[in-house]
C-alpha cells in the first residue's frame, strides 16, 4: 500500500459539496457535542481532537505508507504531581510556493 491523500482515509465520513465540508462528531473520539457547539464550544478542545485524530491515524499507518511531504509528531509529558499531562503535536509540511498561494508539495510518484 502507498500513501493515500484522500481525506476519507484520514477522517472517515468526510464529505464536501463544493461549498461546505461536513465531518460527523463521531470522527473525533476526543470531541463532545458541547465542545463543538458553535455558540458555546471550546476551540482548544476542537483543535486538540483534530490533532489527536490525525496523529492516531498517522501512528497506525505503516512507515512506508506515510507521506513524505508532511509529517506529524506527538509527545506527551505527564505531571504526576498535578495529575495532568501536556500533549505536543508538531506538523511539518514541505511546501512549494506559487504566486499567490502556498501548497503542500505533491508526493513523489
PEQUI-V232717 format. One line per field, one symbol per residue. phi: phi as a letter, one per 20 degrees, with the letter a starting at -180 (. if undefined). A space follows every 10 residues. Layout:
phi: ???
//
This chain:
phi: .dgdefgffd cgmfbbcmcc dccfgffcge defffegfec fcgfffffff fffffffgfe eggfeefdeb bccbccdedf femcbddddc dccedcddgn bccffffff
//
